[in-house]
C-alpha cells in the first residue's frame, strides 16, 4: 500500500451494475437473478446500488421488470437503492414502490438529447423540473447525470463550458449530486481535471462516470480524485454501456477501481474477493467472460 498525496481517505462507490450494467447486455436476466445480484453486491460491502430504471420497456427491455425487482429485494438499513427515472411517469412508479432516491439523466449535446430523450438541451429541463420538485416535496433525494461530457459520436469534442452550463442547471434544480459521464470513453486525465476545475460549485457535489473504451477510465478516475472528487460510478465486472450510443463500451469495473484504491490506501468498505466471486457468478449467467482485468486475474474459474 503506497499513498499518493492529495487523495481522499475514503471513496464512495456508486454501483451501477444492476442498472447501467445490465441495460446494455444482450442477455435479459430473470428477475430472481437480478435480485440475487443486488443482494450479493450488498454482501460485498457496497452501500449505494443503482438498482433499476423506470424507463419504458420498449426502449430498455432488459429492465422491464423494475417494479417486480423492487418487491423482491430486501432493502437493508444504511444501504441506498436509487433508481433511474426519465420523467414524471417514472417518478410516479418509483414513489409507488417506496423509492427514497432517484436519478435523472440529461445530455450536454443536442444530438444525444434528441436521440436519448427526444428533447433539445433546453427543453430537457422542462421535463426535469417537475420531476425534481415533486421528488423533493416527497422527501426523495435526486441525483443527476450528464451524458457526453467529453465527446459525442455525432458532434465530436464537447466544449467544457457547455457541460458546466448543463451541469449547473441540474444542480440549481435541487439535485444533490451531479455525475459527469464520459459516455463513449474518450476522456483523458488532463481533460478530466480541466472539466472538474471549471465547475464553480467545486468538486463537492460532483461524481465521475467513466467508460473504458480507450483504457483511460482508471487514469481519469485517479485524476478526478486528485481534484477532490470522492464519488465514483462503477459497474461490477465492467459490464454495460449505453444502448443509445453504440461506441459506448463497458463501464469502469468496480473490481479494477477497488484494486487501485486499496493499493493507494483509500478505503471503500468493499470486500474485493466477494465482489470478484459475484462478477464471476454473473458472467456465467450473462454467457460471456467479465471484461474486468481484476476479475480475470483473481477469479477461481478457468
C-alpha positions as CSV (number, residue, x, y, z in Angstrom):
1,X,0.0,0.0,0.0
2,X,1.5,3.3,-1.1
3,X,-0.4,6.5,-0.8
4,X,-0.3,9.5,-3.2
5,X,-0.6,13.0,-1.7
6,X,-3.9,14.7,-2.2
7,X,-6.2,11.7,-2.3
8,X,-9.2,11.3,-0.1
9,X,-9.2,8.8,2.8
10,X,-12.5,7.2,1.6
11,X,-14.2,6.9,-1.7
12,X,-17.9,6.2,-2.1
13,X,-18.5,3.7,-5.0
14,X,-21.9,4.3,-6.7
15,X,-22.5,0.9,-8.1
16,X,-24.4,0.9,-11.4
17,X,-24.1,-2.7,-12.4
18,X,-27.8,-3.7,-11.9
19,X,-29.0,-0.7,-14.0
20,X,-26.4,0.8,-16.3
21,X,-24.6,-2.5,-16.5
22,X,-27.5,-4.8,-17.3
23,X,-29.3,-2.4,-19.6
24,X,-26.8,-2.9,-22.4
25,X,-26.2,-6.6,-22.1
26,X,-27.6,-8.8,-24.8
27,X,-28.9,-11.3,-22.2
28,X,-32.1,-10.5,-20.3
29,X,-31.7,-12.0,-16.9
30,X,-34.6,-13.4,-14.8
31,X,-35.8,-11.1,-12.1
32,X,-34.7,-13.5,-9.3
33,X,-31.1,-13.5,-10.7
34,X,-31.2,-9.6,-10.7
35,X,-32.4,-9.7,-7.1
36,X,-29.6,-12.0,-6.1
37,X,-27.1,-9.8,-7.9
38,X,-28.2,-6.8,-5.8
39,X,-28.0,-8.8,-2.6
40,X,-24.6,-10.1,-3.4
41,X,-23.4,-6.6,-4.0
42,X,-24.6,-5.5,-0.6
43,X,-22.9,-8.5,1.0
44,X,-19.7,-7.5,-0.7
45,X,-19.8,-4.1,1.1
46,X,-21.3,-1.8,-1.5
47,X,-23.6,0.7,0.1
48,X,-25.0,2.6,-2.9
49,X,-26.5,0.4,-5.6
50,X,-28.5,1.9,-8.5
51,X,-31.0,-0.9,-8.7
52,X,-33.1,-0.5,-11.9
53,X,-34.8,2.1,-14.1
54,X,-38.4,3.0,-14.8
55,X,-37.7,3.8,-18.4
56,X,-40.4,2.4,-20.8
57,X,-39.6,-1.3,-21.5
58,X,-39.8,-0.6,-25.3
59,X,-36.6,1.3,-25.0
60,X,-34.8,-0.8,-22.4
61,X,-36.4,-4.3,-22.3
62,X,-33.6,-5.6,-20.1
63,X,-35.1,-3.6,-17.2
64,X,-38.8,-4.1,-17.9
65,X,-39.2,-5.9,-14.6
66,X,-38.3,-2.9,-12.5
67,X,-41.4,-3.0,-10.3
68,X,-41.1,-6.7,-9.7
69,X,-37.5,-6.4,-8.8
70,X,-38.1,-3.7,-6.2
71,X,-40.6,-6.0,-4.4
72,X,-38.1,-8.9,-4.3
73,X,-35.0,-7.2,-2.8
74,X,-34.5,-6.7,0.9
75,X,-33.9,-3.0,1.5
76,X,-31.4,-3.1,4.3
77,X,-30.7,-0.3,6.7
78,X,-27.9,2.0,5.7
79,X,-28.0,0.9,2.1
80,X,-29.1,3.3,-0.7
81,X,-31.1,1.8,-3.6
82,X,-31.6,4.7,-6.1
83,X,-33.5,4.1,-9.4
84,X,-33.3,6.0,-12.7
85,X,-36.4,7.8,-13.8
86,X,-36.8,9.6,-17.1
87,X,-39.9,11.6,-16.5
88,X,-42.9,12.2,-14.2
89,X,-44.5,8.8,-15.0
90,X,-41.3,7.1,-14.0
91,X,-41.3,9.2,-10.8
92,X,-44.9,8.1,-10.1
93,X,-43.9,4.4,-10.4
94,X,-40.8,5.0,-8.2
95,X,-42.9,6.6,-5.5
96,X,-45.5,3.8,-5.6
97,X,-42.7,1.4,-4.7
98,X,-41.3,3.4,-1.8
99,X,-38.1,4.6,-3.5
100,X,-36.2,7.2,-1.5
101,X,-33.6,8.2,-4.0
102,X,-33.8,8.7,-7.8
103,X,-31.5,9.7,-10.6
104,X,-32.4,11.7,-13.7
105,X,-30.2,11.8,-16.9
106,X,-29.5,14.8,-19.1
107,X,-27.3,15.5,-22.1
108,X,-24.6,18.0,-22.8
109,X,-25.1,17.8,-26.5
110,X,-28.1,18.4,-28.8
111,X,-27.8,15.2,-30.8
112,X,-27.7,12.9,-27.8
113,X,-30.5,14.9,-26.2
114,X,-32.6,14.2,-29.3
115,X,-31.7,10.6,-29.6
116,X,-31.9,9.7,-25.9
117,X,-34.7,12.0,-24.6
118,X,-36.4,13.3,-27.8
119,X,-35.7,16.8,-26.5
120,X,-33.4,19.7,-27.1
121,X,-30.8,20.6,-24.5
122,X,-33.0,23.5,-23.3
123,X,-36.3,21.6,-23.3
124,X,-34.9,18.7,-21.3
125,X,-35.0,21.0,-18.3
126,X,-38.8,21.4,-18.8
127,X,-39.1,17.7,-18.3
128,X,-36.7,17.5,-15.3
129,X,-38.1,20.5,-13.3
130,X,-41.4,18.9,-12.2
131,X,-39.7,15.6,-11.6
132,X,-37.1,17.1,-9.2
133,X,-39.6,19.4,-7.5
134,X,-42.1,16.6,-6.9
135,X,-39.4,14.2,-5.7
136,X,-38.0,16.8,-3.2
137,X,-41.5,17.5,-1.9
138,X,-41.9,13.8,-1.3
139,X,-38.7,13.6,0.6
140,X,-36.9,11.8,-2.2
141,X,-33.3,12.8,-3.0
142,X,-32.4,13.4,-6.6
143,X,-29.1,12.7,-8.4
144,X,-28.4,14.0,-11.9
145,X,-26.3,12.5,-14.7
146,X,-24.9,14.5,-17.6
147,X,-24.0,12.3,-20.6
148,X,-21.5,13.1,-23.3
149,X,-19.3,15.3,-21.1
150,X,-16.1,14.6,-23.0
151,X,-17.0,13.6,-26.6
152,X,-20.1,12.8,-28.6
153,X,-20.1,10.3,-31.5
154,X,-22.1,12.6,-33.7
155,X,-20.8,16.1,-32.7
156,X,-17.2,15.3,-31.7
157,X,-15.4,17.0,-28.8
158,X,-17.8,18.7,-26.3
159,X,-16.9,22.2,-25.1
160,X,-16.3,22.3,-21.3
161,X,-18.4,25.4,-21.0
162,X,-21.5,23.6,-22.3
163,X,-21.0,20.7,-19.9
164,X,-20.7,23.2,-17.0
165,X,-23.8,25.1,-18.1
166,X,-25.9,21.9,-18.3
167,X,-24.5,20.6,-15.0
168,X,-25.0,23.7,-13.0
169,X,-28.6,24.0,-14.3
170,X,-29.2,20.5,-13.0
171,X,-27.7,21.3,-9.6
172,X,-29.8,24.5,-9.5
173,X,-32.9,22.4,-9.8
174,X,-32.1,20.9,-6.5
175,X,-30.1,17.8,-7.3
176,X,-27.7,16.9,-4.5
177,X,-25.1,15.2,-6.8
178,X,-24.0,15.5,-10.4
179,X,-22.4,12.6,-12.2
180,X,-20.2,13.6,-15.1
181,X,-20.4,10.9,-17.7
182,X,-17.7,10.0,-20.3
183,X,-20.3,8.1,-22.3
184,X,-18.1,7.0,-25.1
185,X,-14.9,6.8,-23.1
186,X,-12.8,9.4,-25.0
187,X,-11.7,11.4,-21.9
188,X,-8.1,11.7,-20.7
189,X,-6.8,12.8,-17.3
190,X,-6.0,16.4,-18.3
191,X,-9.4,16.8,-19.8
192,X,-11.0,15.4,-16.6
193,X,-9.1,17.9,-14.5
194,X,-10.0,20.8,-16.7
195,X,-13.7,19.9,-16.6
196,X,-13.8,19.4,-12.9
197,X,-11.9,22.6,-12.1
198,X,-14.3,24.6,-14.4
199,X,-17.3,23.9,-12.1
200,X,-17.9,27.0,-9.9
201,X,-19.5,24.7,-7.2
202,X,-16.2,23.0,-6.6
203,X,-15.8,19.2,-6.5
204,X,-18.1,18.6,-3.5
205,X,-21.3,17.7,-5.4
206,X,-19.5,16.1,-8.3
207,X,-19.2,12.4,-9.2
208,X,-17.5,10.8,-12.2
209,X,-18.7,8.1,-14.5
210,X,-16.0,6.8,-16.9
211,X,-16.3,4.2,-19.6
212,X,-13.2,2.2,-20.5
213,X,-13.4,2.3,-24.3
214,X,-9.8,3.5,-24.7
215,X,-8.4,2.1,-21.4
216,X,-8.5,5.5,-19.7
217,X,-11.1,5.0,-17.0
218,X,-8.8,4.3,-14.1
219,X,-6.4,7.1,-15.1
220,X,-9.2,9.6,-15.4
221,X,-10.7,8.5,-12.1
222,X,-7.4,8.9,-10.3
223,X,-7.1,12.4,-11.6
224,X,-10.6,13.2,-10.6
225,X,-9.8,12.0,-7.0
226,X,-6.8,14.3,-7.0
227,X,-9.1,17.2,-7.9
228,X,-11.2,16.4,-4.8
229,X,-14.0,14.2,-6.2
230,X,-14.9,11.4,-3.7
231,X,-17.8,9.6,-5.5
232,X,-17.1,7.3,-8.4
233,X,-19.6,5.3,-10.5
234,X,-18.6,1.8,-11.5
235,X,-20.2,-1.5,-12.5
236,X,-19.3,-4.9,-11.1
237,X,-17.4,-6.9,-13.7
238,X,-17.2,-3.9,-16.0
239,X,-20.5,-4.8,-17.7
240,X,-22.7,-2.5,-19.6
241,X,-22.6,0.7,-21.6
242,X,-25.2,2.9,-23.2
243,X,-27.9,1.5,-25.5
244,X,-28.2,4.9,-27.3
245,X,-24.5,5.2,-28.2
246,X,-23.0,2.2,-30.0
247,X,-19.4,3.4,-29.3
248,X,-20.0,3.3,-25.5
249,X,-18.4,0.2,-24.2
250,X,-18.3,-1.2,-20.7
251,X,-18.3,0.9,-17.5
252,X,-15.3,1.1,-15.3
253,X,-15.2,-2.2,-13.5
254,X,-15.8,-1.9,-9.8
255,X,-13.1,-4.6,-9.1
256,X,-10.5,-2.7,-11.0
257,X,-11.4,0.5,-9.1
258,X,-11.3,-1.2,-5.8
259,X,-7.9,-2.8,-6.5
260,X,-6.4,0.6,-7.4
261,X,-8.0,2.4,-4.4
262,X,-7.0,-0.3,-1.9
263,X,-3.4,-0.2,-3.3
264,X,-3.4,3.5,-2.7
265,X,-4.6,3.1,0.9
266,X,-8.0,4.6,0.1
267,X,-10.9,3.0,2.0
268,X,-14.0,1.7,0.1
269,X,-15.6,-0.7,2.6
270,X,-15.7,-3.3,-0.2
271,X,-14.6,-6.9,0.1
272,X,-12.7,-7.5,-3.2
273,X,-12.8,-11.3,-3.0
274,X,-16.5,-11.3,-2.5
275,X,-17.1,-8.9,-5.3
276,X,-14.9,-11.0,-7.7
277,X,-17.0,-14.0,-6.9
278,X,-20.1,-12.1,-7.6
279,X,-18.9,-10.9,-11.0
280,X,-17.7,-14.5,-11.9
281,X,-21.2,-15.8,-10.9
282,X,-22.9,-13.1,-13.0
283,X,-20.6,-13.7,-16.0
284,X,-21.9,-17.3,-16.2
285,X,-25.5,-16.0,-16.3
286,X,-24.7,-13.4,-19.0
287,X,-22.9,-16.1,-21.1
288,X,-19.7,-14.2,-21.5
289,X,-16.5,-13.6,-19.6
290,X,-16.2,-10.5,-17.4
291,X,-14.3,-7.6,-19.1
292,X,-12.7,-6.7,-15.8
293,X,-8.9,-7.3,-15.6
294,X,-9.0,-7.9,-11.9
295,X,-11.9,-10.4,-12.2
296,X,-10.0,-12.3,-14.8
297,X,-6.8,-12.3,-12.7
298,X,-8.4,-13.3,-9.4
299,X,-11.3,-15.5,-10.5
300,X,-11.1,-19.1,-9.4
301,X,-12.8,-20.1,-12.6
302,X,-10.8,-21.0,-15.7
